[in-house]
Amino acid sequence: MITVIGCGIEAEDISQRAWQTMLDCDNLVLQTDKLDIFTRINELRETFTCDSFYEECEDFDGLSEAIAEHLCSLEGEVCYGVFGSGLDDTAVGALRQRCDRKNIPFRLMPGVSLADRACAECGIVGTKRVLTATEACDASFDAKETLVITGMDSALIAGRIKCRLLDRYDGEQEAFIYSHKGLERIELYRMDRLEGFYHTTALVVPGVEFDRLVSYTTEDLVHIMRILRGADGCPWDKEQTHKSLTRYLIEEAYEVADAVEKEDPYSLADELGDVLLQVVFHARIASEHADFTYDDTVNAVCKKMIERHPHIFGSAKADSADEVLDNWEKIKKEQRHQTDSEVLKSVPVSLPALMRAEKVGDKARHAGFDFEDAEQALIKLREEIEEFVLVMNDADKAREEMGDLLFSAVNLARKCGIQPEMALNKATDKFVERFCRVEEAVNADGYALKDISMKTFDEYWDRLKHS
């Protein structure tokens, strides 16, 4: 039989039953001689510790396995005394698994945990999240809940934890340090400037009110949308539907493209947030009608990314971006059971005309129908220009031939690796900027645009174009 006893934080934490069990067992092993009960019980009976394992093992996994192996090798009734409750000790977990494999009877007598003692000293009750100092160095935090970090035994590890915490908390956030010296109220930015860190040192950070958080997560955004659409929420938000929001999603997407074009990272982050808001908004409306939830949306796209990247998550190979796109289109076509014609028809008609033409041309390429190179696409564009010239005085025929001409221009842009929508927008911006410069120059010469001829306008235009 192996009995694990949680020895609490201080010597008086241990129960009479646990104390008697340690006195009566054949082999008593303590986690460390730093336990408060060590001196007292070592005077009453032979006691061993695991301190040598801490010095010999290279990591915590190796330490846990070494302690478990040693305890299982002992004969008779074995007691293993650990710091705190014993419920969150990794070595105890490894010991339990080894006992199960060897059919050794196992029991646990929990004690007072460091987290519970620290919260009791702070007067904090209710639910909390408890992490060891090692776990906290790589964890993410929900600042709305009480956080307890145990085992901060050095200023170095306290500094690493502080850097993580300040991603989610204000540096002036009130917190508490509990240790063998007592309780100290601090601001988070000071936590690694203290002295006397010990294995019994714990940090307690009370939960922060939702509207006072320093930073927010996607889950917080979902929560905000639930409030806005709730009974006491915003009148405008509650009125919206999938259809009424469509225009905003399109507008936000264009604003993202504009931020990319301007190479403005701060604006891009802001605009991407607006797009994410639209996704959460639509998901909230759908969940109210029991259609799907935000989690369903995330689940769907995660599965899609895994399925369509078999060269990453499977055994397929793709050594270039073109091969990746070819695989993507092939997998999507197979999943949807579409013919090549159905693939082309599936391109949304609501897309801007240039974007739709580009997408249709690219889908046709994946089906094996495309120009060999840009030169062939250019030849086709010249043919369409000639055909347009022949009918430009016939409105109906001219409209049709202009469509063919534009479609050919889009194909040429695609073969040259140019996004026609972005290229046309940039050309339009350039035209507006030059037009403004011409008007300024004409006004500076004492004229208005309406007063000059087209020939004169062209002269200004050509002069300013090269200036």
C-alpha positions in Angstrom: 0.0 0.0 0.0 1.2 3.5 -0.9 -0.5 6.4 0.8 0.2 10.0 -0.4 -0.4 12.6 2.3 -0.9 16.3 1.5 1.1 18.0 4.3 -0.4 21.4 3.7 1.6 24.6 4.0 2.5 24.8 7.7 3.1 22.0 10.2 -0.3 22.5 11.9 -2.2 21.9 8.6 -1.8 18.2 8.9 -4.7 16.2 10.3 -4.4 13.8 13.3 -5.3 10.9 11.1 -2.6 11.8 8.5 -0.1 12.3 11.3 -0.8 8.9 12.8 -0.6 7.2 9.4 2.9 8.6 8.9 4.0 7.5 12.4 2.7 3.9 11.8 3.9 3.2 8.3 6.9 1.0 7.4 8.6 3.6 5.2 8.0 7.3 5.4 9.3 9.4 2.5 8.9 13.2 2.4 9.0 15.2 -0.8 11.7 17.5 0.7 13.2 18.3 4.1 11.9 21.8 3.5 8.4 20.6 4.6 7.4 22.3 7.8 6.7 18.9 9.5 10.1 17.4 8.6 12.0 18.4 11.8 9.2 17.4 14.1 8.5 14.0 12.6 12.1 13.2 12.0 12.6 13.4 15.8 10.0 10.6 16.2 10.9 8.1 13.5 13.2 7.4 10.6 12.3 9.6 7.7 13.7 9.8 4.2 13.4 12.7 1.6 13.5 12.9 -2.2 15.9 15.9 -2.2 18.6 13.9 -4.0 16.3 13.2 -6.9 15.9 17.0 -7.4 19.6 17.3 -7.9 20.1 14.3 -10.1 17.1 14.7 -12.6 17.3 17.0 -15.6 13.6 17.9 -15.9 10.3 17.5 -14.0 9.2 14.5 -16.0 12.3 12.6 -15.1 11.9 13.7 -11.5 8.4 12.4 -11.3 9.3 9.1 -12.8 12.3 8.7 -10.5 10.3 9.4 -7.4 7.5 7.0 -8.5 10.0 4.2 -9.3 11.7 4.6 -5.9 8.4 4.6 -3.9 7.1 1.5 -5.7 10.4 -0.4 -4.9 9.9 -0.1 -1.2 8.4 -2.9 0.9 5.4 -2.8 3.3 3.3 0.2 4.1 4.7 3.3 2.4 3.8 6.9 3.1 4.8 9.8 0.8 4.3 13.3 2.2 4.1 16.2 -0.2 3.7 19.9 0.0 0.2 21.4 -0.3 -2.8 19.3 -1.1 -1.1 16.5 -3.1 -3.9 16.8 -5.7 -1.9 18.8 -8.2 1.5 17.3 -7.8 2.9 15.8 -11.0 5.0 13.2 -9.2 1.8 12.0 -7.4 0.2 11.6 -10.8 3.1 9.5 -12.1 3.0 7.5 -8.9 -0.6 6.7 -9.3 -0.1 5.5 -12.9 2.8 3.3 -11.8 0.8 1.8 -8.9 -2.1 1.0 -11.3 0.4 -0.8 -13.7 1.9 -2.8 -10.8 -1.4 -3.5 -9.0 -0.1 -1.7 -5.9 -2.9 -0.3 -3.6 -2.9 3.5 -3.7 -4.7 6.1 -1.7 -4.5 9.9 -1.2 -5.2 11.9 1.9 -5.3 15.5 0.6 -4.2 18.5 2.6 -4.5 22.3 2.5 -3.3 23.6 -0.9 -1.0 26.7 -1.3 -3.6 28.2 -3.6 -6.4 27.8 -1.0 -4.3 29.1 1.8 -3.2 32.2 -0.3 -6.8 33.0 -1.3 -8.0 32.6 2.3 -5.3 35.0 3.5 -6.4 37.5 0.8 -10.1 37.1 1.7 -10.9 35.9 -1.8 -13.6 33.3 -2.2 -15.2 31.6 -5.2 -13.7 29.9 -8.3 -10.1 30.4 -9.3 -7.6 29.2 -11.9 -4.5 27.7 -10.3 -1.2 27.3 -12.2 2.3 26.3 -11.2 5.0 28.9 -11.9 6.3 26.6 -14.7 2.9 26.4 -16.3 2.3 30.1 -16.0 5.4 31.0 -18.0 3.7 29.7 -21.2 0.0 30.1 -20.3 -2.6 32.5 -21.6 -4.8 34.2 -19.0 -8.4 35.2 -18.6 -8.2 38.3 -16.5 -11.8 38.1 -15.5 -11.2 35.2 -13.2 -9.1 35.0 -10.0 -5.6 33.7 -10.9 -3.3 31.9 -8.4 0.3 31.1 -9.4 2.1 28.8 -7.0 5.8 27.9 -6.5 7.4 31.2 -7.5 10.7 30.3 -6.0 12.9 33.0 -7.7 12.9 36.6 -9.0 13.9 35.2 -12.4 10.8 33.1 -12.8 8.7 35.9 -11.3 10.0 38.2 -14.0 9.1 35.7 -16.8 5.6 35.4 -15.4 5.2 39.2 -15.1 6.0 39.6 -18.8 3.2 37.1 -19.6 0.7 38.8 -17.2 1.3 42.3 -18.6 -0.1 41.1 -22.0 -3.5 40.9 -20.2 -3.2 43.1 -17.1 -2.4 46.7 -16.4 0.9 47.1 -14.6 -0.9 48.9 -11.8 -3.2 45.9 -11.3 -3.5 45.1 -7.6 -2.2 41.6 -6.6 -1.0 39.8 -3.5 2.2 37.9 -2.7 1.7 35.1 -0.1 4.8 33.4 1.4 6.2 32.2 4.6 6.7 35.8 5.5 3.0 36.6 5.3 0.8 38.5 2.8 1.9 41.6 0.8 -0.2 43.7 -1.4 1.6 44.8 -4.6 1.2 46.2 -8.1 2.0 43.7 -10.8 4.8 45.6 -12.2 6.7 45.2 -8.9 6.3 41.5 -8.5 9.8 40.5 -9.6 11.5 43.3 -7.6 10.6 41.7 -4.3 13.0 39.6 -2.2 12.7 36.3 -0.4 11.1 34.1 -3.0 10.6 30.5 -1.8 8.8 27.3 -3.0 5.9 28.4 -0.8 5.5 31.8 -2.5 2.2 32.3 -4.4 0.8 35.2 -6.5 -2.9 36.0 -6.3 -4.4 38.3 -8.9 -8.1 39.1 -8.3 -10.4 39.0 -11.3 -10.9 42.3 -13.3 -14.3 43.7 -14.2 -15.1 43.1 -17.9 -15.1 46.7 -19.0 -11.8 47.4 -17.3 -9.7 44.7 -19.1 -6.5 45.9 -20.7 -6.9 43.6 -23.6 -9.7 41.3 -25.0 -10.0 38.0 -26.8 -12.2 36.6 -29.5 -14.2 34.9 -26.7 -14.8 38.4 -25.2 -16.0 39.7 -28.6 -18.5 36.8 -28.7 -19.6 37.7 -25.2 -20.0 41.4 -26.2 -22.2 40.5 -29.2 -24.4 38.3 -26.9 -24.9 41.3 -24.7 -25.7 43.7 -27.6 -28.2 41.2 -29.1 -29.7 40.5 -25.7 -33.0 41.7 -24.2 -31.4 44.8 -22.7 -28.9 45.3 -25.6 -28.5 47.9 -28.4 -31.7 48.7 -30.4 -29.7 48.9 -33.7 -27.8 45.6 -33.1 -31.0 43.8 -32.2 -32.6 44.8 -35.5 -29.9 43.5 -37.8 -30.3 40.4 -40.0 -27.9 38.5 -42.3 -29.2 40.5 -45.3 -28.9 43.9 -43.6 -25.4 43.2 -42.6 -24.1 42.0 -46.0 -23.3 45.5 -47.2 -21.1 46.2 -44.1 -19.2 42.9 -44.6 -18.4 44.0 -48.2 -17.5 47.5 -47.1 -15.2 46.3 -44.3 -13.4 43.9 -46.7 -12.7 46.8 -49.1 -11.4 48.8 -46.2 -9.0 46.0 -45.3 -7.8 46.0 -48.9 -7.3 49.8 -48.7 -5.2 49.4 -45.5 -3.0 46.8 -47.2 -2.5 49.0 -50.2 -1.5 51.9 -47.9 0.9 49.6 -46.0 -0.6 50.8 -42.7 -0.3 48.0 -40.1 -2.2 49.8 -37.4 -5.1 50.6 -39.8 -5.0 47.0 -41.1 -5.3 45.6 -37.5 -8.3 47.9 -36.9 -10.0 47.0 -40.2 -9.4 43.2 -39.7 -11.1 43.7 -36.3 -14.1 45.1 -38.1 -14.3 42.1 -40.4 -14.0 39.8 -37.4 -16.9 41.7 -35.8 -19.1 40.9 -38.9 -18.2 37.2 -38.6 -19.2 37.2 -34.9 -22.3 39.2 -35.7 -23.6 36.8 -38.3 -22.7 33.8 -36.1 -24.7 35.3 -33.2 -27.8 35.8 -35.4 -27.5 32.3 -36.7 -27.2 30.9 -33.1 -30.4 32.7 -32.1 -32.2 30.7 -34.9 -30.4 27.5 -33.9 -28.7 27.4 -37.4 -25.1 27.4 -36.3 -22.8 29.0 -33.7 -19.5 30.8 -33.8 -17.8 27.6 -32.6 -19.3 25.8 -35.6 -17.8 28.4 -37.9 -14.3 28.0 -36.3 -14.7 24.2 -36.4 -15.6 24.3 -40.1 -12.7 26.4 -41.2 -10.2 24.4 -39.1 -11.4 21.2 -40.6 -11.2 22.8 -44.0 -7.6 24.0 -43.5 -6.5 20.5 -42.4 -8.3 18.7 -45.2 -7.0 21.1 -47.9 -3.4 21.0 -46.7 -2.6 17.3 -47.1 1.0 18.3 -47.7 1.2 19.5 -44.1 -1.3 17.3 -42.3 -1.0 14.2 -44.5 1.3 12.4 -46.9 0.8 14.5 -50.0 3.6 16.6 -51.5 3.5 20.1 -52.7 6.8 21.9 -53.4 5.4 25.1 -54.8 2.6 27.6 -54.2 1.1 26.6 -57.6 1.0 22.9 -56.5 -0.7 23.9 -53.3 -3.4 25.8 -55.1 -3.9 23.0 -57.6 -4.4 20.6 -54.7 -6.8 23.0 -53.0 -9.0 23.3 -56.0 -8.9 19.5 -56.7 -9.9 18.7 -53.1 -12.7 21.3 -53.0 -14.1 20.0 -56.3 -14.1 16.4 -55.0 -15.7 17.4 -51.7 -18.5 19.2 -53.4 -18.9 16.6 -56.2 -18.8 19.3 -58.8 -18.2 19.1 -62.6 -15.8 21.7 -64.1 -18.8 23.7 -65.4 -20.4 23.7 -61.9 -17.2 25.0 -60.5 -17.3 28.0 -62.8 -21.0 28.6 -62.1 -20.3 28.5 -58.3 -18.3 31.8 -58.5 -20.6 34.4 -56.9 -22.3 36.7 -59.3 -22.3 39.3 -56.5 -18.5 39.8 -56.8 -17.3 43.0 -58.5 -17.1 42.3 -62.3 -13.3 42.3 -62.5 -12.9 40.1 -59.5 -15.5 37.6 -60.8 -13.9 37.5 -64.3 -10.4 36.9 -62.7 -11.8 34.1 -60.5 -13.7 32.4 -63.4 -10.5 32.5 -65.5 -8.5 31.0 -62.7 -11.1 28.2 -62.2 -11.0 27.5 -65.9 -7.2 27.2 -65.6 -7.5 24.5 -63.0 -9.8 22.6 -65.4 -7.0 22.8 -68.0 -8.5 25.6 -70.2 -6.1 28.6 -70.3 -3.6 30.5 -72.3 -0.1 29.1 -72.4 1.5 32.4 -71.4 0.9 36.2 -71.3 1.9 36.6 -75.0 -1.1 34.5 -76.1 -3.4 36.4 -73.8 -2.1 39.7 -75.3 -2.8 38.4 -78.8 -6.4 37.6 -77.8 -6.8 41.1 -76.3 -5.6 42.7 -79.5 -8.2 40.6 -81.4 -10.9 41.8 -79.1 -9.9 45.5 -79.5 -10.1 45.1 -83.3 -13.5 43.5 -83.0 -14.7 46.3 -80.8 -13.5 49.0 -83.2 -15.6 47.4 -86.0 -18.8 47.7 -84.0 -18.3 50.7 -81.7 -21.0 52.7 -83.4 -23.6 49.9 -82.8 -24.6 50.3 -79.1 -25.8 46.7 -78.6 -22.8 45.0 -80.4 -20.4 47.4 -78.8 -21.6 46.5 -75.3 -21.0 42.8 -76.0 -17.6 43.4 -77.6 -16.5 45.7 -74.8 -17.4 42.9 -72.3 -15.2 40.5 -74.3 -12.4 43.1 -74.4 -12.5 43.6 -70.7 -12.6 39.9 -70.0 -9.5 39.4 -72.2 -7.8 42.3 -70.4 -8.5 40.5 -67.1 -7.0 37.3 -68.4 -3.9 39.1 -69.5 -3.6 40.7 -66.0 -4.0 37.2 -64.5 -1.3 35.7 -66.6 1.0 38.6 -65.6 0.3 38.0 -61.9 -1.6 41.3 -61.6 -4.9 41.6 -59.7 -7.1 43.6 -62.1 -9.4 45.0 -59.4 -6.4 46.4 -57.5 -4.7 47.6 -60.6 -7.8 49.5 -61.8 -8.3 51.1 -58.4 -4.7 52.3 -58.4 -5.1 53.7 -61.9 -8.3 55.5 -60.9 -6.5 56.9 -57.8 -3.6 58.1 -60.1 -6.1 59.7 -62.5 -7.8 61.6 -59.6 -4.5 62.8 -58.2 -3.3 64.1 -61.6 -6.6 65.7 -62.3 -6.3 67.6 -59.0 -2.8 68.7 -59.9 -3.9 69.9 -63.3 -6.7 71.9 -61.7 -4.3 73.5 -59.2 -1.9 74.4 -62.0 -4.7 75.9 -64.2 -6.1 77.9 -61.2 -2.6 79.1 -60.4 -2.3 80.5 -64.0 -5.6 82.4 -63.4 -8.0 80.2 -65.2 -10.7 77.6 -64.4 -11.0 74.2 -66.0 -14.1 75.2 -67.9 -12.2 78.0 -69.5 -9.5 75.9 -71.2 -9.7 73.6 -74.2 -9.1 69.9 -74.2 -5.9 70.4 -76.1 -4.7 72.8 -73.4 -5.8 70.4 -70.7 -3.7 67.6 -72.3 -0.7 69.9 -72.4 -1.0 70.5 -68.6 -1.6 66.8 -68.1 1.5 65.7 -70.0 3.7 68.3 -68.3 2.6 67.4 -64.8 2.7 63.7 -65.5 6.5 63.8 -65.9 7.1 66.4 -63.1 
